[in-house]
Amino acid sequence: STSEKPILLNNIADAEAFVSGAEVAVIGFFQEPESSEASQFRLTAGRIPEVPFGLSTSPAVLSHYGVSANTVTLFRRVDNDRRDLDMNNKDVDTDKMTRFVRMNELRLVTEYDPVTAIGVMQSSLQFNLLLITDKMSPKHPERMRKFRAAAELFVGKVLFILLDTNLKSNERVVSYFQLKKSQLPALAMFHTPDDEQEVMTVDEISIEHVQDFCNRFIQ
């Protein structure tokens, strides 16, 4: 059965549980559940099945989140941040809303591409850790599992990013860190305010390895 999307959030407790239950969650705040803005929002929800969408028309919920009606808000756990999109602007449509979500859906491990790059640049987190690797490698699932487990330890401190070397658009980033294909996979840590960086080539990823690398660099 198809689950009801978006989920109706009638009170503050439901809304808070909805937000805290996901790495990325989107809520549309509307005065009228049947307005044209709300129906555009429903269409957008259908386009992005892997992100939970909620909808609320409750004045208490709107006031709790400090938003006015016709606002779409994306909440994310990785940097405990949120992004608001004002839909009172008449030219907001499903394409703009989809792009808004895709651009801002930073996760525990965010896959880097031309769209998420914008959200990565705008994140409030100053430390970025990139795993620069080939997603087609048979070792990839296990590397990702450990990289993700390490990311859990740095929520709110470090943005963990997966950079797939098969993407042509990522070649520039690889050369920015002065890496050759033969040196991959590698971890690259980056401090955004001063462009300070450190690169470490890794054959195997371990949670302890990543943790030490991050802590050393942060100190």
Disulfide bonds with the S-S distance in Angstrom:
none
